Amino acid sequence: MIRSELIQKIADENPHLTQRHVERIVNTVFEEIIEALAKGDRVELRGFGAFSVKARDARVGRNPRTGEAVEVEDKKVPFFKTGKLLRDRLNGK
């Protein structure tokens, strides 16, 4: 499912909201999650999962085409851990 499909589904299930309002709500939710992660905060959505930021150390990698050693800088990457409810639902429980 892509963002526009999510917006359309929410708009269809909530006829009292216009598509423009639903789009603004969805965009606000995503922006708040992004801003929290950018600050290094953890975002938890009960039953769904938790977003956090993990730090990756600098390392020496390899260029797959040439095999040459390449310095890879340290970086922060987003991390998602599923919640119990989501895991159980995916596994048919």
C-alpha positions in Angstrom: 0.0 0.0 0.0 1.3 3.4 -0.9 0.6 6.8 0.8 -2.2 7.8 -1.7 -3.9 4.4 -1.3 -3.8 4.9 2.5 -5.3 8.4 2.2 -8.0 7.1 -0.1 -8.9 4.2 2.2 -9.2 6.5 5.2 -11.3 9.0 3.2 -13.6 6.2 2.1 -14.1 5.0 5.6 -14.7 8.5 7.0 -17.1 10.3 4.7 -17.4 13.3 7.1 -13.7 14.1 6.2 -12.6 15.5 2.9 -9.8 13.9 1.0 -7.7 17.1 1.6 -8.2 16.9 5.3 -7.3 13.2 5.4 -4.2 14.0 3.3 -3.2 16.7 5.8 -3.7 14.3 8.7 -1.6 11.5 7.2 1.2 13.9 6.2 1.2 15.4 9.7 1.5 12.0 11.3 4.4 11.0 9.0 6.2 14.4 9.5 5.9 14.1 13.3 7.4 10.6 13.2 10.3 11.9 11.0 10.9 14.9 13.2 11.0 12.7 16.3 13.4 10.3 14.7 15.6 13.2 13.5 15.9 14.3 17.1 16.9 10.8 18.2 13.5 10.1 19.9 11.7 6.8 19.8 8.2 6.6 18.4 5.9 3.8 19.7 2.6 3.0 18.2 1.0 0.4 20.6 0.2 -2.8 18.9 1.9 -1.8 15.7 5.5 -1.3 16.6 8.2 1.1 17.5 10.5 3.3 15.3 13.9 4.2 16.7 17.3 5.3 15.4 20.4 3.1 15.5 24.0 4.3 15.1 26.2 2.4 12.7 29.9 2.6 13.2 32.4 3.6 10.5 33.9 0.6 8.7 35.8 -0.5 5.7 33.6 -1.8 2.9 34.3 -3.2 -0.5 33.3 -1.8 -3.9 31.6 -4.9 -5.4 32.6 -3.9 -8.9 36.3 -3.4 -8.3 36.9 -5.2 -5.0 38.7 -2.0 -3.8 38.4 -1.1 -0.1 36.2 1.9 0.6 35.8 3.9 3.8 32.2 3.9 5.0 31.4 6.7 7.4 29.4 6.3 10.6 25.8 7.0 10.2 22.4 6.8 11.8 19.7 4.5 10.3 16.0 4.2 11.1 15.0 0.9 12.8 11.5 -0.6 13.2 10.5 -3.3 15.7 7.1 -4.8 15.2 4.7 -4.9 18.1 3.3 -8.1 19.5 -0.2 -7.5 18.1 1.2 -7.1 14.5 3.5 -10.1 14.8 0.6 -12.3 16.1 -1.7 -11.1 13.3 0.9 -11.8 10.6 1.4 -15.3 12.0 -2.3 -16.1 12.1 -2.8 -16.0 15.9 
